[in-house]
Amino acid sequence: MKRCLAAIALGCSLGVTNLQGQDTPIRLEPGPLRPIPGHRSAEPSGGVRNATGQLDRSAAAVRPASADIRHLENAPTVPGETLPAPHPGQPIPHGAALTLEDFEGMALTSNPSIARAAALVQAARGNWLQVGLKPNPTVGYEGQQLGSGGLAEQHGIYAEQEIVRGGKLRLNREAAAQDVARAERELAAAQQRVLTDVRIAFYSVLIAQEQERVALELLHIAEQSLNVAEALFRAQEVARTDVLQANIEIENARIFAINARNRRAAAWQSLITVAGQPTLPLQTLAGSAVDDLPRLDYHETRQRILAGSPEVAAAIAAVEQRRWALERARVESVPNVTLQGMVNVIDNGIGGKTDANVVVGVPLPLWNKNQGGIIEAQGQVAAAERAVEQLELDLQNRMGPIFERYSNASNQVRRYREIILPAATESFELTRKSYEAGETGFVSLLTAQRTLAQTKLNYLEAAGELRTTAAQLEGFLLSDSLGTR
């Protein structure tokens, strides 16, 4: 009896050990139930505001940055060592695991959404250059009275130039400059979307890693419990139901462990996809999903999002672009001047002497003074201003449910860490000791074991939700980099 109890104690104590150091891997493949001694067993069926907080819609607030974005094309890729996928129970060599900073560097240089946004900035800068260029002059040949048999023929060359008045070219560039500013803010938004997606995916993999470890712990405990139950059954200390229950428990644990492994593989695929490295093999990540959890305040987070959101900055740049377009529409009726000068090199009508003429043309804005264009531009300004207000309200509307999820997850993490997890651990230890003393049954031990494992999993789920929502809030509610066009 004492020998059996000692075996039970050994098997149960393994439930709280870390499996990363075990020598033999745990078999996850499903198999038949182990036979009960003396009986025949059945086979199973098999995640711009100013200092006063007021919205600054001035042109200076959204003036295009002078820094060139070409450094994005030449940025070095963060090196990452190609590592073999370790067995879930094997220790990870020191220095082999990839960090969050590694994946952020990969994503900023490899995610196509950033390169696409950078190309649109380049296109906007090209448009700024083009719209401010003066019209090209026109040169040509002119011949008159060519059928006069040489008596009155005139052969000349001419040059023509349109002079743009009213500051139209300058206003074109002022409006185009705000298009550049908007494109640059959209580039910043694309970068933030990528960083948010990487952080959500990275912590999802970390959570999946820890869930897999817990699942393997549970499977290891189940296998040890089955060994103990078989030993007790041979000694006629327990009934056949204990062995059946242990067999069922090990199969459930094996299913759960396989699901955890698949969950980790899926999370890894999401991470390497958003990082722009879709062929990177599965590796163990460095870091902890449950340490140094962020603490956010609702009002501070709300103010930060409204003041620093690249979406708001892009919308303000759009307002400035519309205002400059309105100024441009108002001077559209200012007539341009067309000058033409011609020199008749041969003029047989006056004895073959060289002569010249000059033509000056100005359209008269009598009926078309671009009235409709001005009204359209005024409507565009009003619509752009309302779009900023709409976006600010939309950000607050989107923030509400996300912050609710963050608050709930933060509360759950705190209670699991400070109250529930310690209580579940103590309950398991007391039940284990009671089972060693023969004061409780096998089912009670299994219940305590399951409760501890489920508590750990719930704690990890809450931590994952906290990480996801915090990344969204800290990332100005910008995500889904690959799905945004």
CORVEN-V773968 format. One record per residue. RES is the residue in one small letter. D_FIRST is the distance of its C-alpha to the first C-alpha in Angstrom with 2 decimals. Layout:
RES D_FIRST
RES D_FIRST
This chain:
m 0.00
k 3.82
r 5.41
c 5.18
l 6.27
a 8.65
a 9.97
i 10.65
a 12.41
l 14.36
g 15.51
c 16.65
s 18.38
l 20.56
g 22.16
v 24.40
t 25.48
n 28.86
l 28.87
q 32.26
g 30.96
q 28.51
d 29.64
t 29.04
p 30.71
i 29.02
r 30.35
l 32.25
e 33.82
p 32.68
g 30.93
p 29.43
l 26.08
r 23.41
p 22.77
i 19.84
p 18.36
g 20.10
h 22.54
r 25.84
s 26.07
a 29.25
e 31.21
p 32.23
s 35.95
g 35.75
g 52.78
v 75.38
r 75.83
n 77.79
a 76.78
t 77.69
g 75.49
q 78.52
l 78.72
d 81.06
r 82.94
s 85.52
a 86.35
a 85.20
a 81.73
v 81.33
r 83.61
p 82.19
a 80.38
s 82.41
a 79.49
d 79.55
i 76.57
r 77.10
h 74.43
l 71.91
e 73.07
n 72.70
a 69.51
p 67.12
t 63.90
v 60.83
p 59.26
g 55.76
e 53.94
t 52.77
l 49.08
p 46.67
a 44.27
p 40.97
h 37.66
p 36.02
g 33.23
q 35.62
p 37.03
i 40.72
p 43.14
h 44.96
g 48.29
a 47.75
a 47.16
l 50.16
t 51.12
l 52.84
e 56.08
d 55.92
f 55.84
e 58.51
g 60.77
m 60.20
a 60.95
l 64.10
t 65.56
s 64.32
n 64.06
p 67.20
s 67.74
i 68.72
a 71.10
r 72.61
a 73.22
a 74.71
a 77.05
l 78.22
v 79.04
q 81.10
a 82.86
a 83.68
r 85.13
g 87.25
n 88.54
w 89.41
l 91.46
q 93.21
v 94.31
g 96.21
l 98.33
k 102.06
p 103.65
n 105.03
p 108.83
t 110.61
v 113.38
g 115.58
y 118.94
e 121.51
g 124.61
q 127.32
q 130.40
l 129.38
g 131.79
s 134.94
g 135.95
g 135.44
l 137.79
a 135.27
e 131.89
q 129.44
h 126.45
g 124.08
i 120.60
y 118.72
a 115.62
e 113.77
q 111.18
e 109.39
i 108.93
v 105.95
r 106.81
g 105.04
g 102.14
k 100.43
l 98.85
r 97.49
l 96.02
n 94.54
r 92.62
e 91.57
a 90.02
a 88.48
a 87.03
q 84.98
d 83.77
v 82.57
a 80.86
r 79.14
a 77.99
e 76.62
r 74.67
e 73.31
l 72.25
a 70.41
a 68.78
a 67.74
q 66.18
q 64.30
r 63.06
v 61.69
l 59.98
t 58.40
d 57.15
v 55.74
r 53.90
i 52.43
a 51.36
f 50.02
y 47.73
s 46.68
v 45.48
l 43.67
i 41.93
a 41.09
q 39.67
e 37.34
q 36.40
e 35.56
r 33.35
v 31.46
a 31.23
l 29.79
e 27.20
l 26.21
l 26.16
h 24.03
i 21.44
a 21.61
e 21.08
q 18.03
s 16.64
l 17.43
n 15.56
v 12.35
a 13.14
e 13.89
a 10.71
l 8.80
f 11.78
r 11.65
a 8.24
q 10.10
e 8.08
v 11.44
a 15.03
r 17.56
t 19.26
d 16.73
v 17.59
l 21.23
q 21.25
a 19.88
n 22.62
i 25.22
e 24.26
i 24.68
e 28.03
n 29.26
a 28.37
r 30.19
i 33.23
f 33.28
a 33.15
i 36.02
n 38.01
a 37.56
r 38.82
n 41.79
r 42.53
r 42.76
a 45.07
a 47.30
a 47.53
w 48.42
q 51.15
s 52.67
l 52.70
i 54.39
t 56.85
v 58.14
a 58.24
g 60.54
q 58.20
p 57.03
t 55.91
l 53.78
p 50.37
l 47.15
q 46.20
t 43.96
l 45.90
a 46.06
g 45.69
s 43.58
a 44.17
v 42.65
d 44.30
d 47.86
l 48.29
p 51.96
r 53.19
l 56.29
d 58.73
y 60.46
h 64.00
e 63.85
t 62.45
r 65.12
q 67.90
r 66.64
i 66.56
l 70.04
a 71.51
g 70.04
s 69.45
p 71.16
e 71.80
v 73.87
a 75.69
a 76.59
a 77.86
i 80.01
a 81.43
a 82.31
v 84.22
e 86.20
q 86.94
r 88.32
r 90.46
w 92.00
a 92.55
l 94.45
e 96.67
r 97.26
a 98.24
r 100.77
v 102.67
e 102.61
s 106.11
v 107.56
p 109.61
n 109.12
v 112.31
t 113.16
l 115.67
q 117.45
g 120.02
m 122.02
v 124.54
n 127.02
v 127.55
i 130.28
d 132.37
n 135.36
g 136.49
i 137.72
g 139.00
g 135.64
k 134.85
t 131.30
d 130.33
a 127.16
n 125.74
v 122.91
v 120.91
v 118.84
g 116.77
v 114.91
p 113.33
l 114.38
p 111.52
l 113.60
w 111.32
n 107.95
k 106.66
n 103.00
q 102.67
g 99.90
g 98.01
i 98.08
i 96.80
e 94.01
a 93.05
q 93.04
g 90.67
q 88.39
v 88.29
a 87.40
a 84.69
a 83.15
e 83.12
r 81.42
a 78.90
v 77.81
e 77.28
q 75.47
l 73.16
e 72.35
l 71.44
d 69.43
l 67.42
q 66.62
n 65.77
r 63.39
m 61.87
g 60.90
p 58.08
i 56.77
f 56.64
e 54.90
r 52.15
y 52.03
s 51.76
n 48.99
a 47.01
s 47.65
n 46.36
q 43.22
v 42.51
r 42.97
r 40.70
y 37.94
r 38.16
e 38.51
i 36.53
i 34.58
l 32.90
p 31.71
a 30.42
a 28.57
t 27.03
e 25.97
s 24.59
f 22.42
e 21.14
l 20.41
t 18.66
r 16.51
k 15.56
s 15.04
y 12.71
e 10.67
a 10.66
g 9.80
e 13.52
t 14.94
g 14.76
f 15.29
v 19.01
s 19.47
l 18.18
l 20.57
t 23.33
a 23.13
q 23.10
r 26.11
t 27.89
l 27.74
a 28.97
q 31.70
t 32.78
k 33.27
l 35.27
n 37.37
y 38.09
l 39.28
e 41.41
a 43.06
a 43.73
g 45.26
e 47.49
l 48.56
r 49.48
t 51.42
t 53.43
a 54.11
a 55.44
q 57.72
l 59.01
e 59.55
g 61.21
f 63.88
l 62.29
l 63.32
s 61.05
d 61.13
s 63.20
l 63.19
g 64.14
t 67.03
r 70.47
